Amino acid sequence: MTNDGVIHPYGSDRPLAEAYDVALLDLDGVVYVGHRPVAGAAEALAKARASMRAAFVTNNASRTPAGVAELLTGMGVPAVPEDVVTSSQAAARLLAERLPAGAPVLVVGSTALRHAVLAGGLRPVSLASERPLAVVQGFDPLLGYGLIAEGAQAVRAGALFVASNGDLTIPGGGGEPRPGNGSLTRVIQTATGVEPIVTGKPETPLHRESILRTGAQRPLVVGDRLDTDIEGAYNGGADSLLVFTGVTDPLTAVTAPQEHRPTYLAEDLNGLLVAHPEVRREGDRYTCQGWTAGWSGTEIGLDGDGDHFDGLRALCAAAWRDDTAVAETAVRTALSRLGW
């Protein structure tokens, strides 16, 4: 249960698209996977956008908002640059709020990151000899040693060190993990002993940027990753919807620590279009529609039938009864009962 006595995951008697004004959507694993659209995502978003605004929020600092909008439009999800919020923009805002207008900032990253810094009223530079007041690093697959070395020299000289995001890995073309910006920033961090301020998910600057750009009054974060999307919502005090079209599987969700527990669960983006049944507690048993979960010794038992996601909601409620993450052995039998 949450601190306010409401059983987690929540229920909603209205479709989520009607209960929230803006969906803050992750991209990879939610709208597309790699270079392939998620089946049915475009259609679900088109229906959801009849009731709510959709904003696409990404930790990827290598693309401009216009580039992301073009990519989405090509996948059947119409978007304009104003619909996109990037970690580059969040980093630029943080820098603009801490530095005087026109201050030099050494950009260790892509042209997209340079554009964001310039749009924030700062002057992007590439050399430590230009005495930058800050260094900002974002992912760039073409990033070279020379620019990293310049960044390290500037940080060592006292420049503020900011990273667009801290993702250690990113998915490769075949789905295999490759080094992400978090891994690359550790080169400067190791060389200087200075830890960067991170602006991307799950830290709050990107969430704040999303709220400021959309004017959201009741945002709903939608994502597939617990350690970025869901934790970012938790840190920002927002509700969240976890979809299972990306990296998180039911076992990982059920055994998640408190900061990784979503408000709602759904198979895919069609979860925006429906009401979500409430989980009811009676003693130590948790019931959602036709399913009931309850502790029996060191395991959670699950009985019933019906929609398997209702069973997963009941199981999560039992597993999330307090702040302690449950062991995998406690839920494996129940998940196998649901076919997972």
Protein Blocks (a to p, Z undefined) as FASTA:
>chain_A
ZZkopacddddfbdfklmpmbdcddfehplpghjaccehklmmmmmmmmmbccddddfbl
kbcfklmmmmmmmnopacdfklpccfklmmmmmmmmmpcehiacddeddfklmmmmmmno
pacdfbfklopabdcddddfkbcfklmmmmmmmmmnopacddfbfcfbdcdfkopacddf
klmmmmmmmmnopacddfbdfbfklmmmmmmmnopabdcdddfbfklmmmmmmmnopacd
ddfkbmbcfklmmmpcfklccfbdcfblmlmmpccdddddehjaccehjbccddehjacc
dededjfklmmmmmmmmmmmpmbdcdfklmmmmmmmnoZZ
